[in-house]
Amino acid sequence: MSRTFAVVTDSTADLPDQWRDRYGIEVVPLKVLFGKETFRDGVDMNNDEFFRRLAASSSLPTTSAPSPGEFAEVYRRLAQDHDGCISIHIGAQLSATAEAARVGASSVEGFAVNVIDSQSVSMPVAFLCRIAAECESLDVATEAVRDRVPKTRVLALLDTLRYLEMGGRLSRAQAMIGTMLDLKPLLLVANAEIKPVDRVRTRSRAISRMVDYFKNDLPVEHVGVVHAQAPDEAEQIAVALRKDLPGREVTVGQIGCVLGTHTGPKALGLVYLKN
């Protein structure tokens, strides 16, 4: 595509490979640290390798944002062929990535970088990147993306509370109660907040509850399903959504290493952009 601006995001966007290739979107990886070993998300370690290692690990890996210098390096390279770029990232409430992008951008002279805090995570960020990539100018793309940031939604179904507890985002008592009762938490990421929607006793009922919540939130501009080592269930949800939304593209993607550190395996996400 003959654009005068580039689109940049980070690895937590769970950007489908075909979108990355079609639109030439640049992805800056976050990092996962197992002890003293550091891996770039999606570069040095793929999702299958990560979840195998996570299952075998007695302690939770840590995650880190790209450095401002890494962003500056990307922007300088893009400046050789573009007039500017839009850089769309995981919500600031979840990561320091957007702030690192801003600091990196400030060190690159003569190249316009519009950094956007998506207030979200996973494929809604990819939706914003696709929308930006289909715009004809940096100004139009920036306005289109900023207008849609409040409309991003992630409905997340976790199979276990263990990883949230290990990451310090949940008390041990809360995690024990949830595990003892085998409750499946359903969470909503919207407007820079993570809110509990429901706790359901069985996984199948939780999936039904997730789909029902989504149907009550129609209409939508984009919709997808993401998963952590649960491809069959993700595809089943996508098939059901396609029946209810004939002609609508429903993209299925995988949750990457950084987000997977906090969700654990078997997590499912119904992700969308409201109209």
Order of alpha helices (4+ residues) and beta strands (2+ residues): beta-alpha-beta-beta-beta-alpha-beta-alpha-beta-alpha-beta-alpha-alpha-beta-alpha-alpha-beta-beta-alpha-beta-alpha-beta-alpha-beta
